[in-house]
């Protein structure tokens, strides 16, 4: 967004400078320098945006990996709880059986 605004302003400044009749070589050179600076800024912003996108993709993959690990841990914990419940029930039955003798 910001890049487009800078480029538009630079282009408008160049056109207005030429159209107003003040098209001296110095004004044209200044407008060209402004346009070149805007193009460099746009390239730098594009590069930063691509780096941010890559970073976001990496963060997304890391989050997905963390979620997968959490899901596996939950599954293991559920299995362990089921095992504990089964052992408790078995011990309870053994205790009840020994008490009835």
C-alpha positions in Angstrom: 0.0 0.0 0.0 2.6 2.5 1.1 4.8 1.6 -1.8 2.1 2.3 -4.3 1.4 5.7 -2.7 5.1 6.7 -2.9 5.3 5.6 -6.5 2.1 7.5 -7.3 3.3 10.7 -5.6 6.6 10.5 -7.4 5.0 10.0 -10.7 2.6 12.9 -10.1 5.4 15.1 -9.0 7.3 14.3 -12.2 4.3 14.9 -14.4 3.4 18.2 -12.7 7.0 19.4 -12.9 7.1 18.7 -16.6 3.6 19.9 -17.3 4.0 23.2 -15.5 6.6 24.4 -17.9 9.3 24.3 -15.2 10.9 21.4 -16.9 14.5 22.4 -16.4 17.0 19.7 -16.4 17.5 20.1 -12.6 13.8 19.6 -12.0 13.8 16.5 -14.2 16.9 15.2 -12.5 15.3 15.8 -9.0 12.1 14.1 -10.1 14.1 11.2 -11.5 16.1 10.9 -8.3 12.8 10.9 -6.3 11.4 8.2 -8.5 14.6 6.1 -8.2 14.5 6.4 -4.4 10.8 5.4 -4.4 11.7 2.3 -6.6 14.5 1.4 -4.2 12.2 1.8 -1.2 9.6 -0.3 -3.0 12.1 -3.1 -3.7 13.2 -3.0 -0.1 9.6 -3.2 1.1 8.9 -6.1 -1.2 12.0 -7.9 0.1 10.9 -7.3 3.7 7.4 -8.5 2.9 8.7 -11.7 1.4 10.9 -12.3 4.4 7.9 -11.7 6.7 5.8 -14.2 4.7 8.6 -16.8 4.9 8.8 -16.2 8.7 5.0 -16.5 9.0 5.1 -19.8 7.0 7.8 -21.1 9.3 5.8 -20.0 12.4 2.7 -21.7 11.0 4.7 -24.9 10.4 6.1 -24.7 13.9 2.7 -24.2 15.4 1.3 -27.2 13.4 4.2 -29.3 14.7 3.6 -28.2 18.3 -0.1 -29.0 17.9 0.7 -32.5 16.6 3.1 -33.1 19.6 0.4 -31.9 22.0 -2.2 -34.2 20.3 0.3 -37.1 20.7 0.9 -36.3 24.4 -2.9 -36.1 25.0 -3.3 -39.5 23.4 -0.5 -41.0 25.5 -2.0 -39.4 28.7 -5.4 -40.8 27.8 -3.9 -44.3 27.3 -2.1 -44.1 30.6 -5.2 -43.0 32.4 -7.2 -45.9 30.9 -4.4 -48.3 32.0 -4.6 -46.8 35.5 -8.3 -47.1 35.6 -8.1 -50.8 34.5 -5.5 -51.6 37.1 -7.6 -49.9 39.8 -10.6 -51.9 38.8 -8.6 -55.1 38.7 -7.2 -54.4 42.2 -10.6 -53.5 43.5 -12.0 -56.8 42.2 -9.1 -58.7 43.8 -9.7 -56.9 47.1 -13.5 -57.6 47.0 -12.7 -61.2 46.2 -10.3 -61.6 49.1 -12.8 -59.9 51.4 -15.6 -62.3 50.5 -13.6 -65.4 51.4 
